[in-house]
Amino acid sequence: MNRVDRVLEPLFPRWVAQRMAARDVIQAYEAATVTRTHKAKRQGRSANASLQKDGRSMREQCRKLDEDHDIVIGLLDRLEERIVGGPGISVEPLPLDYSGNVHTGFAGLLKAEWAEWSLCPEVSGELTRPQMERLVCRTWLRDGEALAQQVIGKVAGYEHLHKVPFALELLEPDYLPWEYNDLSKGIAQGVERNEWRRVRAYHVYKRHPGDLIVHGLAQNTKSVPADRMLHIAYRKRIGQNRGVPLLHGVITRLADIKDYEESERVAARISAALGMYIKKGSPDEYTPVQNAKERSIPIKPGMLYDGLKPGEEVGMIESNRPNTFLEPFRSGQLKAVAAGTRSTHSSVARSYDGTYSAQRQELVEGQLGYDLLQHEFIDYWCRPVYRRWLETAIVSGQIKVPADVDPDTVFSAVYQGPVMPWINPVHEATAWNLLVDAGFADEAEVARSRGRNPAELKKSRMAEILFNRAKGLVFGSDAFHKFYGNKGNADNAKDPADPASGGNQPSKQARG
């Protein structure tokens, strides 16, 4: 209340109240004002309260779309390809010795043992690690979350399929009951937390609720400690207990697209059935005939029909299908779908008819979304799985850590998924070559940008070069022939890297 209002309040209280109310309306945010055209829908519930009401419905709708909707199937397929890829998330162990150098011997041992375990990492033995990761990734994005119980050591009734006693039991989010809430024990939606919101345990069904009717939570759930459970969830709010499907914001739009396209397909099929009619003329000239046979007109190219009676003419039932506005409308809707799912319009619509610059810009921006989801998948799933596997392998004695390995670096590793493909390989390779020559990048970074493991690439290159030299094959990729040997003659050249060969020493010009 300002000075004018204070002076006028004793004399004109109603007028002063109206002045203050009008002032509040003028100073308020326009978006916060509810009007006839702006309903101003609001959300004041917590993340858990909101999902408690709507989480199950959204998850089931997304699953149904993944079963029946080709656009959703293609969208999730593409996300699988860009986040996990065919080979899965590769793990490159990087243990260091006390000098700070990579312990190549121990790293190679870890790589070999990890590859062996990856052949059957889950309890059923049906899936390899890349297959498991793709399935978990799809469940995570479609359902909003996925779980896996870690089976470690000796377990009654289970026999491990490999030397390291560690396996994963994959669980759909249905195993975690939405209805299990006990605030006195800190349990909300099946997840038990302490006062600081740290997860203590997961209360999961013993059987899938879709296979068995659950009569009581106490008889059908078990408590799994948090350190024995992996829970990857797609969260959008602070304090969110359970995951929300990636498609949560576009479910309605996707369902509308499906219904609209189905209506257009039916209309096109009806219009494709050619229909003709015979106009009889004025009613005065038409005399009905009892038991008249149905007349038909044989249609063929260049036909001439002379079977019309006086006053008759032939008409055709015309159709405005296919709808010329279908493709622009569909394209606009799919752009909105792509914007709401961290994807790109070209990938969702499978349409690549833009210019080179537009396609590259879309690929670069889309890769940011793929990288974000990929790093979340690594943080939630891949890194915990690798570290627990390695811990179990060391404790069980299957892997012994050499004495010269720094214990603080035993679990160090680089995790890499699919990378952005090169649009113009010539330009990309030239740019990387300039960066490496200038010292702003290294060879390992270039190898990873192509989805290769640097150590494996080095081994492959060494084997290839040594084979070529032994067979007298000369290629421009081997600079040895340029700086050593008798004018590039591989038969007379000696390898300076091999002490046993007594190889030539490089000249000053070559060393420079």
PyMOL commands that set and color helices and strands:
alter all, ss='L'
color gray80, all
select helices_A, chain A and resi 3-8+13-27+30-32+47-68+70-83+104-117+129-143+173-175+183-185+217-220+226-228+251-272+283-285+326-339+345-349+356-395+407-409+425-438+443-449+454-470+480-483+499-501+508-511
alter helices_A, ss='H'
color red, helices_A
select strands_A, chain A and resi 90-93+145-152+166-171+187-188+191-193+199-205+221-225+229-233+276-279+313-316+413-416
alter strands_A, ss='S'
color yellow, strands_A
deselect
rebuild
show_as cartoon
